[in-house]
């Protein structure tokens, strides 16, 4: 997003710029031969709350593993941080997982959560007010980073947190580029705490993204609902079906929305009419899964040094502490 928004009071001009950008992304994405929509658009207010529900599903162990590691090792992690530190979190959501670490650090602390969901950030600010001075940023990751690091105090270092395996949503090549950009926004002494979901049993991965309760399906289909609401489209959600696939070559789960029938959809605000053949899909998200060795290589290729790593045994997931090298 190009708008520089602080807090959650967007002006009308910023709102309409965001709608135009959404419309243009939808137009470009649906013009491709494999139709696609960017996964960041899954997180409107309803989508964010559906994702929050996903984190409670027994089949989706990822978030609980992440939180277990942060809770169990909060003191270890805190002991490895620079003495004067401020925290930036990319894609914080409500920031629940971060509480343990903020508490373990103890001293008065500036915390900059960055997220696309203003609602989640409002809750985050409320919930964490007792453990940090919260400065919410409704911005893209790198814009928010620039905003936060501009407030660096003398002798202060930043810890950037990128939890929940959100890095897995990037194509592997884009993850590399993104981490390099992130590195460029930091200084020696700064650190990155990055969570990554590990490759595990195929059926376990698949059911985590295709739960029998149907919450993930609702989360995925809501993207079409959002296009109806914000871009005046006429998607019939019942004529689409949620699909999760394991892509073995790319080691990633892909979510798709499969058209059940031949159909035509009108998206007024994008001035677009789209045809779907029965069985054709819109690709809405990739969640790449990692090998431990791959994570160390990723650090090295992007200008970081591995400081420590913690792995959950019940749900293979790795928390990685890297330092700017
Ligand atoms: C929040 C991006 C890590 O990819 O596992 C959950 C999002 N999508 N179920 C993930 C998600 C479907 C999640 N991340």
py3Dmol code that shows the C-alpha trace and the ligand (Angstrom):
import py3Dmol

protein = """\
ATOM      1  CA  UNK A   1       0.000   0.000   0.000  1.00  0.00           C
ATOM      2  CA  UNK A   2       1.334   3.418  -0.867  1.00  0.00           C
ATOM      3  CA  UNK A   3      -0.627   5.384   1.709  1.00  0.00           C
ATOM      4  CA  UNK A   4       1.237   6.535   4.818  1.00  0.00           C
ATOM      5  CA  UNK A   5      -1.278   5.805   7.499  1.00  0.00           C
ATOM      6  CA  UNK A   6      -0.599   6.131  11.185  1.00  0.00           C
ATOM      7  CA  UNK A   7      -3.017   4.452  13.564  1.00  0.00           C
ATOM      8  CA  UNK A   8      -6.329   3.455  12.014  1.00  0.00           C
ATOM      9  CA  UNK A   9      -7.991   6.664  10.988  1.00  0.00           C
ATOM     10  CA  UNK A  10      -7.733   6.484   7.212  1.00  0.00           C
ATOM     11  CA  UNK A  11      -8.905   9.514   5.308  1.00  0.00           C
ATOM     12  CA  UNK A  12     -11.437   9.140   2.507  1.00  0.00           C
ATOM     13  CA  UNK A  13      -8.723   9.837  -0.068  1.00  0.00           C
ATOM     14  CA  UNK A  14      -6.572   7.038   1.358  1.00  0.00           C
ATOM     15  CA  UNK A  15      -9.567   4.728   1.388  1.00  0.00           C
ATOM     16  CA  UNK A  16     -10.355   5.344  -2.259  1.00  0.00           C
ATOM     17  CA  UNK A  17      -6.692   4.971  -3.242  1.00  0.00           C
ATOM     18  CA  UNK A  18      -6.716   1.596  -1.465  1.00  0.00           C
ATOM     19  CA  UNK A  19      -9.902   0.575  -3.323  1.00  0.00           C
ATOM     20  CA  UNK A  20      -8.358   1.570  -6.678  1.00  0.00           C
ATOM     21  CA  UNK A  21      -5.248  -0.450  -5.892  1.00  0.00           C
ATOM     22  CA  UNK A  22      -7.379  -3.442  -4.872  1.00  0.00           C
ATOM     23  CA  UNK A  23      -9.376  -3.122  -8.116  1.00  0.00           C
ATOM     24  CA  UNK A  24      -6.235  -2.990 -10.214  1.00  0.00           C
ATOM     25  CA  UNK A  25      -4.666  -5.979  -8.436  1.00  0.00           C
ATOM     26  CA  UNK A  26      -7.894  -7.945  -8.960  1.00  0.00           C
ATOM     27  CA  UNK A  27      -7.985  -6.974 -12.656  1.00  0.00           C
ATOM     28  CA  UNK A  28      -4.356  -8.057 -13.183  1.00  0.00           C
ATOM     29  CA  UNK A  29      -4.653 -11.220 -11.126  1.00  0.00           C
ATOM     30  CA  UNK A  30      -7.771 -12.466 -12.894  1.00  0.00           C
ATOM     31  CA  UNK A  31      -6.278 -11.760 -16.335  1.00  0.00           C
ATOM     32  CA  UNK A  32      -3.552 -14.407 -15.855  1.00  0.00           C
ATOM     33  CA  UNK A  33      -3.998 -17.857 -17.336  1.00  0.00           C
ATOM     34  CA  UNK A  34      -3.763 -19.303 -13.820  1.00  0.00           C
ATOM     35  CA  UNK A  35      -6.044 -16.747 -12.172  1.00  0.00           C
ATOM     36  CA  UNK A  36      -4.681 -15.484  -8.862  1.00  0.00           C
ATOM     37  CA  UNK A  37      -5.401 -13.022  -6.064  1.00  0.00           C
ATOM     38  CA  UNK A  38      -2.813 -11.824  -3.557  1.00  0.00           C
ATOM     39  CA  UNK A  39      -3.124 -13.453  -0.135  1.00  0.00           C
ATOM     40  CA  UNK A  40      -2.847 -10.105   1.660  1.00  0.00           C
ATOM     41  CA  UNK A  41      -6.434  -9.426   0.571  1.00  0.00           C
ATOM     42  CA  UNK A  42      -7.671 -12.354   2.680  1.00  0.00           C
ATOM     43  CA  UNK A  43      -7.331 -10.125   5.749  1.00  0.00           C
ATOM     44  CA  UNK A  44     -10.211  -7.662   5.839  1.00  0.00           C
ATOM     45  CA  UNK A  45     -11.965  -7.446   9.201  1.00  0.00           C
ATOM     46  CA  UNK A  46     -13.995 -10.627   8.636  1.00  0.00           C
ATOM     47  CA  UNK A  47     -10.981 -12.425   7.135  1.00  0.00           C
ATOM     48  CA  UNK A  48      -8.770 -11.493  10.074  1.00  0.00           C
ATOM     49  CA  UNK A  49     -11.308 -12.787  12.514  1.00  0.00           C
ATOM     50  CA  UNK A  50     -11.717 -16.017  10.505  1.00  0.00           C
ATOM     51  CA  UNK A  51      -7.937 -16.425  10.574  1.00  0.00           C
ATOM     52  CA  UNK A  52      -8.016 -15.935  14.321  1.00  0.00           C
ATOM     53  CA  UNK A  53     -10.548 -18.779  14.475  1.00  0.00           C
ATOM     54  CA  UNK A  54      -8.269 -20.958  12.339  1.00  0.00           C
ATOM     55  CA  UNK A  55      -5.582 -20.630  15.011  1.00  0.00           C
ATOM     56  CA  UNK A  56      -7.923 -22.414  17.452  1.00  0.00           C
ATOM     57  CA  UNK A  57      -8.571 -25.388  15.149  1.00  0.00           C
ATOM     58  CA  UNK A  58      -7.106 -28.678  16.385  1.00  0.00           C
ATOM     59  CA  UNK A  59      -5.882 -29.395  12.832  1.00  0.00           C
ATOM     60  CA  UNK A  60      -3.946 -26.104  12.580  1.00  0.00           C
ATOM     61  CA  UNK A  61      -1.091 -26.479  15.055  1.00  0.00           C
ATOM     62  CA  UNK A  62       1.127 -23.782  13.567  1.00  0.00           C
ATOM     63  CA  UNK A  63       0.143 -20.808  15.725  1.00  0.00           C
ATOM     64  CA  UNK A  64       0.114 -22.802  18.950  1.00  0.00           C
ATOM     65  CA  UNK A  65       3.584 -24.191  18.198  1.00  0.00           C
ATOM     66  CA  UNK A  66       4.830 -20.666  17.542  1.00  0.00           C
ATOM     67  CA  UNK A  67       3.332 -19.414  20.783  1.00  0.00           C
ATOM     68  CA  UNK A  68       4.630 -22.406  22.795  1.00  0.00           C
ATOM     69  CA  UNK A  69       8.168 -21.705  21.599  1.00  0.00           C
ATOM     70  CA  UNK A  70       7.904 -18.008  22.421  1.00  0.00           C
ATOM     71  CA  UNK A  71       6.493 -18.757  25.843  1.00  0.00           C
ATOM     72  CA  UNK A  72       8.976 -21.514  26.715  1.00  0.00           C
ATOM     73  CA  UNK A  73      12.014 -19.632  25.524  1.00  0.00           C
ATOM     74  CA  UNK A  74      11.061 -16.040  26.273  1.00  0.00           C
ATOM     75  CA  UNK A  75      13.822 -15.679  28.873  1.00  0.00           C
ATOM     76  CA  UNK A  76      16.471 -17.268  26.603  1.00  0.00           C
ATOM     77  CA  UNK A  77      15.475 -14.988  23.784  1.00  0.00           C
ATOM     78  CA  UNK A  78      15.393 -11.905  26.000  1.00  0.00           C
ATOM     79  CA  UNK A  79      18.875 -12.722  27.319  1.00  0.00           C
ATOM     80  CA  UNK A  80      20.281 -12.726  23.772  1.00  0.00           C
ATOM     81  CA  UNK A  81      18.895  -9.291  22.867  1.00  0.00           C
ATOM     82  CA  UNK A  82      20.803  -6.020  22.934  1.00  0.00           C
ATOM     83  CA  UNK A  83      20.391  -4.156  26.219  1.00  0.00           C
ATOM     84  CA  UNK A  84      18.590  -1.143  24.757  1.00  0.00           C
ATOM     85  CA  UNK A  85      16.019  -2.521  22.371  1.00  0.00           C
ATOM     86  CA  UNK A  86      12.783  -1.475  20.683  1.00  0.00           C
ATOM     87  CA  UNK A  87      10.538  -3.978  18.940  1.00  0.00           C
ATOM     88  CA  UNK A  88       8.960  -4.005  15.503  1.00  0.00           C
ATOM     89  CA  UNK A  89       6.525  -6.758  14.591  1.00  0.00           C
ATOM     90  CA  UNK A  90       5.553  -7.460  10.984  1.00  0.00           C
ATOM     91  CA  UNK A  91       1.991  -8.796  10.673  1.00  0.00           C
ATOM     92  CA  UNK A  92       1.374  -8.634  14.398  1.00  0.00           C
ATOM     93  CA  UNK A  93      -2.370  -9.241  14.302  1.00  0.00           C
ATOM     94  CA  UNK A  94      -3.542  -8.809  17.889  1.00  0.00           C
ATOM     95  CA  UNK A  95       0.019  -9.454  19.127  1.00  0.00           C
ATOM     96  CA  UNK A  96      -0.965 -12.195  21.532  1.00  0.00           C
ATOM     97  CA  UNK A  97       2.122 -14.357  20.934  1.00  0.00           C
ATOM     98  CA  UNK A  98       4.404 -11.410  21.572  1.00  0.00           C
ATOM     99  CA  UNK A  99       3.207 -10.731  25.109  1.00  0.00           C
ATOM    100  CA  UNK A 100       5.505 -13.406  26.596  1.00  0.00           C
ATOM    101  CA  UNK A 101       8.620 -11.852  25.140  1.00  0.00           C
ATOM    102  CA  UNK A 102       7.613  -8.282  26.001  1.00  0.00           C
ATOM    103  CA  UNK A 103       7.077  -9.437  29.561  1.00  0.00           C
ATOM    104  CA  UNK A 104      10.415 -11.241  29.701  1.00  0.00           C
ATOM    105  CA  UNK A 105      12.260  -8.151  28.495  1.00  0.00           C
ATOM    106  CA  UNK A 106      10.666  -6.236  31.298  1.00  0.00           C
ATOM    107  CA  UNK A 107      11.913  -2.666  31.005  1.00  0.00           C
ATOM    108  CA  UNK A 108       9.740   0.024  29.458  1.00  0.00           C
ATOM    109  CA  UNK A 109       9.667  -0.812  25.812  1.00  0.00           C
ATOM    110  CA  UNK A 110       8.506   0.744  22.549  1.00  0.00           C
ATOM    111  CA  UNK A 111       6.621  -1.782  20.445  1.00  0.00           C
ATOM    112  CA  UNK A 112       5.670  -1.057  16.816  1.00  0.00           C
ATOM    113  CA  UNK A 113       3.142  -3.616  15.551  1.00  0.00           C
ATOM    114  CA  UNK A 114       2.583  -3.385  11.774  1.00  0.00           C
ATOM    115  CA  UNK A 115      -0.509  -4.952  10.253  1.00  0.00           C
ATOM    116  CA  UNK A 116      -3.077  -4.529   7.454  1.00  0.00           C
ATOM    117  CA  UNK A 117      -5.937  -4.910   9.928  1.00  0.00           C
ATOM    118  CA  UNK A 118      -6.750  -1.734  11.865  1.00  0.00           C
ATOM    119  CA  UNK A 119      -9.152  -3.687  14.081  1.00  0.00           C
ATOM    120  CA  UNK A 120      -6.484  -6.191  15.071  1.00  0.00           C
ATOM    121  CA  UNK A 121      -4.105  -3.327  15.854  1.00  0.00           C
ATOM    122  CA  UNK A 122      -6.693  -1.559  18.008  1.00  0.00           C
ATOM    123  CA  UNK A 123      -7.039  -4.748  20.048  1.00  0.00           C
ATOM    124  CA  UNK A 124      -3.280  -5.193  20.123  1.00  0.00           C
ATOM    125  CA  UNK A 125      -2.791  -1.701  21.533  1.00  0.00           C
ATOM    126  CA  UNK A 126      -5.392  -2.319  24.223  1.00  0.00           C
ATOM    127  CA  UNK A 127      -4.220  -5.807  25.180  1.00  0.00           C
ATOM    128  CA  UNK A 128      -0.501  -5.034  25.391  1.00  0.00           C
ATOM    129  CA  UNK A 129      -0.666  -1.587  27.005  1.00  0.00           C
ATOM    130  CA  UNK A 130       0.386  -3.114  30.333  1.00  0.00           C
ATOM    131  CA  UNK A 131       3.672  -4.538  28.948  1.00  0.00           C
ATOM    132  CA  UNK A 132       4.768  -1.988  26.324  1.00  0.00           C
ATOM    133  CA  UNK A 133       4.305   1.445  24.850  1.00  0.00           C
ATOM    134  CA  UNK A 134       2.412   0.414  21.717  1.00  0.00           C
ATOM    135  CA  UNK A 135       2.755   2.365  18.429  1.00  0.00           C
ATOM    136  CA  UNK A 136       0.454   0.689  15.880  1.00  0.00           C
ATOM    137  CA  UNK A 137       1.162   1.129  12.154  1.00  0.00           C
ATOM    138  CA  UNK A 138      -1.411   0.272   9.477  1.00  0.00           C
ATOM    139  CA  UNK A 139       1.118   0.043   6.661  1.00  0.00           C
ATOM    140  CA  UNK A 140       2.999  -2.307   4.398  1.00  0.00           C
ATOM    141  CA  UNK A 141       5.865  -4.071   6.168  1.00  0.00           C
ATOM    142  CA  UNK A 142       8.680  -2.036   4.655  1.00  0.00           C
ATOM    143  CA  UNK A 143       6.888   1.327   4.935  1.00  0.00           C
ATOM    144  CA  UNK A 144       6.111   0.552   8.570  1.00  0.00           C
ATOM    145  CA  UNK A 145       9.733  -0.478   9.175  1.00  0.00           C
ATOM    146  CA  UNK A 146      10.980   2.839   7.777  1.00  0.00           C
ATOM    147  CA  UNK A 147       8.534   4.685   9.978  1.00  0.00           C
ATOM    148  CA  UNK A 148       9.562   2.823  13.129  1.00  0.00           C
ATOM    149  CA  UNK A 149      13.330   2.861  12.573  1.00  0.00           C
ATOM    150  CA  UNK A 150      13.166   6.632  11.988  1.00  0.00           C
ATOM    151  CA  UNK A 151      12.455   6.833  15.713  1.00  0.00           C
ATOM    152  CA  UNK A 152      15.621   4.990  16.720  1.00  0.00           C
ATOM    153  CA  UNK A 153      17.142   6.466  19.894  1.00  0.00           C
ATOM    154  CA  UNK A 154      20.906   6.825  20.490  1.00  0.00           C
ATOM    155  CA  UNK A 155      22.514   3.440  21.341  1.00  0.00           C
ATOM    156  CA  UNK A 156      19.267   1.668  20.653  1.00  0.00           C
ATOM    157  CA  UNK A 157      18.874  -1.513  18.599  1.00  0.00           C
ATOM    158  CA  UNK A 158      15.784  -2.985  17.000  1.00  0.00           C
ATOM    159  CA  UNK A 159      14.430  -6.492  17.235  1.00  0.00           C
ATOM    160  CA  UNK A 160      12.196  -7.218  14.252  1.00  0.00           C
ATOM    161  CA  UNK A 161       9.733 -10.045  14.813  1.00  0.00           C
ATOM    162  CA  UNK A 162       8.273 -11.901  11.860  1.00  0.00           C
ATOM    163  CA  UNK A 163       6.281 -14.717  13.415  1.00  0.00           C
ATOM    164  CA  UNK A 164       3.711 -17.283  12.345  1.00  0.00           C
ATOM    165  CA  UNK A 165       5.616 -18.388   9.225  1.00  0.00           C
ATOM    166  CA  UNK A 166       4.255 -15.427   7.297  1.00  0.00           C
ATOM    167  CA  UNK A 167       7.572 -15.580   5.405  1.00  0.00           C
ATOM    168  CA  UNK A 168       6.078 -18.781   3.933  1.00  0.00           C
ATOM    169  CA  UNK A 169       3.540 -16.726   1.991  1.00  0.00           C
ATOM    170  CA  UNK A 170       6.346 -15.372  -0.220  1.00  0.00           C
ATOM    171  CA  UNK A 171       7.596 -17.274  -3.242  1.00  0.00           C
ATOM    172  CA  UNK A 172      11.056 -18.521  -2.232  1.00  0.00           C
ATOM    173  CA  UNK A 173      12.796 -16.014  -4.488  1.00  0.00           C
ATOM    174  CA  UNK A 174      10.654 -13.169  -3.106  1.00  0.00           C
ATOM    175  CA  UNK A 175      11.416 -14.264   0.465  1.00  0.00           C
ATOM    176  CA  UNK A 176      15.098 -13.853  -0.300  1.00  0.00           C
ATOM    177  CA  UNK A 177      14.550 -10.388  -1.779  1.00  0.00           C
ATOM    178  CA  UNK A 178      12.273  -9.345   1.052  1.00  0.00           C
ATOM    179  CA  UNK A 179      14.771 -10.408   3.730  1.00  0.00           C
ATOM    180  CA  UNK A 180      17.503  -8.506   1.903  1.00  0.00           C
ATOM    181  CA  UNK A 181      15.308  -5.376   1.859  1.00  0.00           C
ATOM    182  CA  UNK A 182      14.619  -5.882   5.537  1.00  0.00           C
ATOM    183  CA  UNK A 183      18.331  -6.248   6.255  1.00  0.00           C
ATOM    184  CA  UNK A 184      18.995  -2.982   4.402  1.00  0.00           C
ATOM    185  CA  UNK A 185      16.573  -1.162   6.711  1.00  0.00           C
ATOM    186  CA  UNK A 186      18.567  -2.354   9.770  1.00  0.00           C
ATOM    187  CA  UNK A 187      21.935  -1.643  11.379  1.00  0.00           C
ATOM    188  CA  UNK A 188      24.625  -3.840  12.968  1.00  0.00           C
ATOM    189  CA  UNK A 189      23.395  -4.849  16.406  1.00  0.00           C
ATOM    190  CA  UNK A 190      19.787  -5.261  15.232  1.00  0.00           C
ATOM    191  CA  UNK A 191      18.170  -8.685  15.262  1.00  0.00           C
ATOM    192  CA  UNK A 192      15.407 -10.635  13.569  1.00  0.00           C
ATOM    193  CA  UNK A 193      13.226 -13.270  15.223  1.00  0.00           C
ATOM    194  CA  UNK A 194      11.601 -15.247  12.454  1.00  0.00           C
ATOM    195  CA  UNK A 195       9.188 -18.179  12.735  1.00  0.00           C
ATOM    196  CA  UNK A 196       9.052 -20.826  10.006  1.00  0.00           C
ATOM    197  CA  UNK A 197       6.758 -23.819   9.653  1.00  0.00           C
ATOM    198  CA  UNK A 198       8.662 -27.001   8.787  1.00  0.00           C
ATOM    199  CA  UNK A 199       7.894 -29.693   6.224  1.00  0.00           C
ATOM    200  CA  UNK A 200       5.943 -32.451   7.938  1.00  0.00           C
ATOM    201  CA  UNK A 201       3.659 -35.361   7.129  1.00  0.00           C
ATOM    202  CA  UNK A 202       1.693 -34.544   3.979  1.00  0.00           C
ATOM    203  CA  UNK A 203      -1.749 -35.415   5.349  1.00  0.00           C
ATOM    204  CA  UNK A 204      -1.095 -33.386   8.468  1.00  0.00           C
ATOM    205  CA  UNK A 205      -0.192 -30.368   6.359  1.00  0.00           C
ATOM    206  CA  UNK A 206      -3.192 -30.808   4.079  1.00  0.00           C
ATOM    207  CA  UNK A 207      -5.828 -31.098   6.795  1.00  0.00           C
ATOM    208  CA  UNK A 208      -4.385 -27.999   8.493  1.00  0.00           C
ATOM    209  CA  UNK A 209      -5.484 -26.083   5.392  1.00  0.00           C
ATOM    210  CA  UNK A 210      -8.689 -28.021   4.757  1.00  0.00           C
ATOM    211  CA  UNK A 211     -10.251 -28.487   8.173  1.00  0.00           C
ATOM    212  CA  UNK A 212     -13.492 -30.499   8.400  1.00  0.00           C
ATOM    213  CA  UNK A 213     -15.161 -27.638  10.285  1.00  0.00           C
ATOM    214  CA  UNK A 214     -14.838 -25.518   7.155  1.00  0.00           C
ATOM    215  CA  UNK A 215     -13.280 -22.467   8.782  1.00  0.00           C
ATOM    216  CA  UNK A 216     -10.385 -22.353   6.311  1.00  0.00           C
ATOM    217  CA  UNK A 217     -12.893 -22.704   3.481  1.00  0.00           C
ATOM    218  CA  UNK A 218     -14.817 -19.742   4.865  1.00  0.00           C
ATOM    219  CA  UNK A 219     -11.564 -17.778   5.215  1.00  0.00           C
ATOM    220  CA  UNK A 220     -10.722 -18.446   1.572  1.00  0.00           C
ATOM    221  CA  UNK A 221     -14.238 -17.820   0.180  1.00  0.00           C
ATOM    222  CA  UNK A 222     -14.446 -14.565   2.114  1.00  0.00           C
ATOM    223  CA  UNK A 223     -12.003 -13.131  -0.409  1.00  0.00           C
ATOM    224  CA  UNK A 224     -14.775 -13.339  -3.023  1.00  0.00           C
ATOM    225  CA  UNK A 225     -17.206 -11.865  -0.496  1.00  0.00           C
ATOM    226  CA  UNK A 226     -14.791  -8.997   0.056  1.00  0.00           C
ATOM    227  CA  UNK A 227     -14.609  -8.323  -3.703  1.00  0.00           C
ATOM    228  CA  UNK A 228     -18.419  -8.290  -3.766  1.00  0.00           C
ATOM    229  CA  UNK A 229     -18.561  -5.812  -0.892  1.00  0.00           C
ATOM    230  CA  UNK A 230     -15.714  -3.501  -1.817  1.00  0.00           C
ATOM    231  CA  UNK A 231     -15.693  -3.697  -5.610  1.00  0.00           C
ATOM    232  CA  UNK A 232     -19.417  -4.240  -6.279  1.00  0.00           C
ATOM    233  CA  UNK A 233     -18.940  -7.707  -7.774  1.00  0.00           C
ATOM    234  CA  UNK A 234     -21.549 -10.471  -8.064  1.00  0.00           C
ATOM    235  CA  UNK A 235     -19.573 -13.610  -7.149  1.00  0.00           C
ATOM    236  CA  UNK A 236     -21.950 -16.389  -6.043  1.00  0.00           C
ATOM    237  CA  UNK A 237     -19.882 -17.911  -3.261  1.00  0.00           C
ATOM    238  CA  UNK A 238     -21.806 -21.186  -3.418  1.00  0.00           C
ATOM    239  CA  UNK A 239     -20.577 -21.699  -6.974  1.00  0.00           C
ATOM    240  CA  UNK A 240     -16.977 -21.810  -5.744  1.00  0.00           C
ATOM    241  CA  UNK A 241     -15.252 -24.377  -3.553  1.00  0.00           C
ATOM    242  CA  UNK A 242     -12.214 -24.171  -1.276  1.00  0.00           C
ATOM    243  CA  UNK A 243      -9.267 -26.362  -2.230  1.00  0.00           C
ATOM    244  CA  UNK A 244      -5.947 -27.062  -0.510  1.00  0.00           C
ATOM    245  CA  UNK A 245      -3.104 -28.723  -2.461  1.00  0.00           C
ATOM    246  CA  UNK A 246       0.384 -29.865  -1.502  1.00  0.00           C
ATOM    247  CA  UNK A 247       2.862 -28.828  -4.199  1.00  0.00           C
ATOM    248  CA  UNK A 248       5.703 -31.288  -3.716  1.00  0.00           C
ATOM    249  CA  UNK A 249       8.180 -29.566  -6.070  1.00  0.00           C
ATOM    250  CA  UNK A 250       7.819 -26.182  -4.406  1.00  0.00           C
ATOM    251  CA  UNK A 251       7.224 -27.627  -0.905  1.00  0.00           C
ATOM    252  CA  UNK A 252       4.173 -25.512  -0.293  1.00  0.00           C
ATOM    253  CA  UNK A 253       0.478 -25.718   0.461  1.00  0.00           C
ATOM    254  CA  UNK A 254      -1.573 -23.817  -2.088  1.00  0.00           C
ATOM    255  CA  UNK A 255      -5.100 -22.606  -1.489  1.00  0.00           C
ATOM    256  CA  UNK A 256      -7.375 -22.276  -4.476  1.00  0.00           C
ATOM    257  CA  UNK A 257     -11.005 -21.380  -5.119  1.00  0.00           C
ATOM    258  CA  UNK A 258     -12.436 -23.802  -7.674  1.00  0.00           C
ATOM    259  CA  UNK A 259     -15.331 -22.817  -9.882  1.00  0.00           C
ATOM    260  CA  UNK A 260     -17.986 -25.544  -9.693  1.00  0.00           C
ATOM    261  CA  UNK A 261     -19.623 -24.495 -12.981  1.00  0.00           C
ATOM    262  CA  UNK A 262     -19.066 -22.470 -16.151  1.00  0.00           C
ATOM    263  CA  UNK A 263     -19.929 -18.953 -15.074  1.00  0.00           C
ATOM    264  CA  UNK A 264     -19.468 -15.239 -15.662  1.00  0.00           C
ATOM    265  CA  UNK A 265     -18.803 -12.715 -12.918  1.00  0.00           C
ATOM    266  CA  UNK A 266     -19.082  -8.945 -13.150  1.00  0.00           C
ATOM    267  CA  UNK A 267     -16.780  -6.793 -10.994  1.00  0.00           C
ATOM    268  CA  UNK A 268     -18.217  -3.291 -11.389  1.00  0.00           C
ATOM    269  CA  UNK A 269     -15.525  -1.193  -9.690  1.00  0.00           C
ATOM    270  CA  UNK A 270     -12.784  -2.965 -11.642  1.00  0.00           C
ATOM    271  CA  UNK A 271     -14.808  -2.533 -14.847  1.00  0.00           C
ATOM    272  CA  UNK A 272     -14.274  -6.202 -15.489  1.00  0.00           C
ATOM    273  CA  UNK A 273     -16.251  -9.220 -16.638  1.00  0.00           C
ATOM    274  CA  UNK A 274     -14.557 -12.557 -15.997  1.00  0.00           C
ATOM    275  CA  UNK A 275     -15.398 -16.000 -17.294  1.00  0.00           C
ATOM    276  CA  UNK A 276     -14.734 -19.164 -15.347  1.00  0.00           C
ATOM    277  CA  UNK A 277     -14.807 -22.669 -16.755  1.00  0.00           C
ATOM    278  CA  UNK A 278     -16.011 -25.449 -14.476  1.00  0.00           C
ATOM    279  CA  UNK A 279     -12.943 -26.710 -12.545  1.00  0.00           C
ATOM    280  CA  UNK A 280     -10.900 -23.585 -13.207  1.00  0.00           C
ATOM    281  CA  UNK A 281      -9.326 -22.128 -10.047  1.00  0.00           C
ATOM    282  CA  UNK A 282      -8.192 -18.854  -8.533  1.00  0.00           C
ATOM    283  CA  UNK A 283      -4.952 -19.342  -6.614  1.00  0.00           C
ATOM    284  CA  UNK A 284      -5.255 -17.325  -3.415  1.00  0.00           C
ATOM    285  CA  UNK A 285      -2.336 -18.300  -1.155  1.00  0.00           C
ATOM    286  CA  UNK A 286       0.894 -20.264  -0.867  1.00  0.00           C
ATOM    287  CA  UNK A 287       2.295 -21.410   2.460  1.00  0.00           C
ATOM    288  CA  UNK A 288       5.835 -22.602   1.886  1.00  0.00           C
ATOM    289  CA  UNK A 289       7.227 -25.154   4.325  1.00  0.00           C
ATOM    290  CA  UNK A 290      10.895 -25.190   5.274  1.00  0.00           C
ATOM    291  CA  UNK A 291      13.738 -27.580   6.062  1.00  0.00           C
ATOM    292  CA  UNK A 292      15.981 -26.596   8.970  1.00  0.00           C
ATOM    293  CA  UNK A 293      19.088 -26.493   6.749  1.00  0.00           C
ATOM    294  CA  UNK A 294      17.296 -24.206   4.320  1.00  0.00           C
ATOM    295  CA  UNK A 295      16.680 -21.636   7.081  1.00  0.00           C
ATOM    296  CA  UNK A 296      20.377 -21.351   7.953  1.00  0.00           C
ATOM    297  CA  UNK A 297      21.183 -20.863   4.272  1.00  0.00           C
ATOM    298  CA  UNK A 298      18.472 -18.203   4.020  1.00  0.00           C
ATOM    299  CA  UNK A 299      20.042 -16.246   6.894  1.00  0.00           C
ATOM    300  CA  UNK A 300      23.451 -16.401   5.300  1.00  0.00           C
ATOM    301  CA  UNK A 301      22.196 -15.372   1.854  1.00  0.00           C
ATOM    302  CA  UNK A 302      20.382 -12.330   3.203  1.00  0.00           C
ATOM    303  CA  UNK A 303      23.047 -10.775   5.432  1.00  0.00           C
ATOM    304  CA  UNK A 304      22.218 -12.324   8.799  1.00  0.00           C
ATOM    305  CA  UNK A 305      24.095 -14.569  11.235  1.00  0.00           C
ATOM    306  CA  UNK A 306      22.235 -17.348  13.056  1.00  0.00           C
ATOM    307  CA  UNK A 307      22.261 -16.695  16.806  1.00  0.00           C
ATOM    308  CA  UNK A 308      19.957 -19.444  17.999  1.00  0.00           C
ATOM    309  CA  UNK A 309      17.071 -21.687  16.959  1.00  0.00           C
ATOM    310  CA  UNK A 310      14.252 -23.395  18.853  1.00  0.00           C
ATOM    311  CA  UNK A 311      12.127 -26.196  17.381  1.00  0.00           C
ATOM    312  CA  UNK A 312       8.774 -27.498  18.583  1.00  0.00           C
ATOM    313  CA  UNK A 313       8.545 -31.264  18.680  1.00  0.00           C
ATOM    314  CA  UNK A 314       4.759 -31.697  18.652  1.00  0.00           C
ATOM    315  CA  UNK A 315       4.269 -29.524  15.592  1.00  0.00           C
ATOM    316  CA  UNK A 316       7.550 -29.150  13.691  1.00  0.00           C
ATOM    317  CA  UNK A 317       8.072 -25.397  13.620  1.00  0.00           C
ATOM    318  CA  UNK A 318      11.260 -23.344  14.075  1.00  0.00           C
ATOM    319  CA  UNK A 319      11.812 -20.038  15.831  1.00  0.00           C
ATOM    320  CA  UNK A 320      15.019 -18.442  14.552  1.00  0.00           C
ATOM    321  CA  UNK A 321      17.002 -15.623  16.093  1.00  0.00           C
ATOM    322  CA  UNK A 322      19.272 -13.932  13.566  1.00  0.00           C
ATOM    323  CA  UNK A 323      21.618 -10.979  14.008  1.00  0.00           C
ATOM    324  CA  UNK A 324      22.605  -8.468  11.363  1.00  0.00           C
ATOM    325  CA  UNK A 325      26.047  -9.606  10.233  1.00  0.00           C
TER     326      UNK A 325
END
"""
ligand_1 = """\
14
LIG
C -0.763 -16.584 8.774
C 0.160 -16.799 6.634
C 1.007 -18.127 8.391
O -0.060 -19.623 5.722
O -0.457 -20.862 7.454
C -3.885 -20.247 7.572
C -2.429 -18.228 6.843
N -3.955 -19.689 5.506
N -4.712 -21.086 6.928
C -0.524 -19.786 6.851
C -3.394 -19.362 6.661
C -4.759 -20.739 5.684
C -1.192 -18.628 7.561
N -0.223 -17.536 7.824
"""
view = py3Dmol.view(width=600, height=400)
view.addModel(protein, "pdb")
view.setStyle({"model": 0}, {"cartoon": {"style": "trace"}})
view.addModel(ligand_1, "xyz")
view.setStyle({"model": 1}, {"stick": {}})
view.zoomTo()
view.show()
